[in-house]
Amino acid sequence: MILDKLRLRKKKAEGPTVSRSEILSTKPVRNPYLKWEKNDKGDICIKIPLQQTTGLFSKLMPTPRERKIELDKIGSMVWELCDGNRTVKDLADFLHEEYKLMIAEAEISLNTYLDQLSKRGLIGFIFPEETRVRYEQFFKEKGGKDKDKKK
């Protein structure tokens, strides 16, 4: 009964839906403002610059200039492949062949990983032209509707 009430409160998605084929055709690209390097084990270390603070506390306790994120072996391979030339499908196929994963398992794991990188601002996505146009049209129409609501 409680679950039924919670289901009724669920908000509808704000943006247009994206099909599986559209997601697989996007091209992940690394954030060009980040510096990264390989360590001696071959793993990637991403350096994220941090905003420097000023004031009394910063003189007593200096803040680090950057934060480092070290990726594991598989994460490092995927990171290097996120060059803006390869699609998500290409990356999933690579994981499927390299690690003998089922293709669905590779896609799900990869999507979860790319989502985490994206939420942290480490990567972005290049959408196919038709998807990009559809999104622009949706938000153009939505912008007009929002202006009407404010009046």
Stockholm file with secondary structure:
# STOCKHOLM 1.0

chainA/1-151         MILDKLRLRKKKAEGPTVSRSEILSTKPVRNPYLKWEKNDKGDICIKIPLQQTTGLFSKLMPTPRERKIELDKIGSMVWELCDGNRTVKDLADFLHEEYKLMIAEAEISLNTYLDQLSKRGLIGFIFPEETRVRYEQFFKEKGGKDKDKKK
#=GR chainA/1-151 SS CHHHHHHHHCCCCSSCCCCHHHHHHCEEEECTTCEEEECTTSCEEEEEECCCCCSHHHHHSCCCSEEEEECCHHHHHHHHHCBSSSCHHHHHHHHHHHHCCCHHHHHHHHHHHHHHHHHTTSEEEECCHHHHHHHHHHHHHHHHHHHHHHC
#=GC SS_cons         CHHHHHHHHCCCCSSCCCCHHHHHHCEEEECTTCEEEECTTSCEEEEEECCCCCSHHHHHSCCCSEEEEECCHHHHHHHHHCBSSSCHHHHHHHHHHHHCCCHHHHHHHHHHHHHHHHHTTSEEEECCHHHHHHHHHHHHHHHHHHHHHHC
//
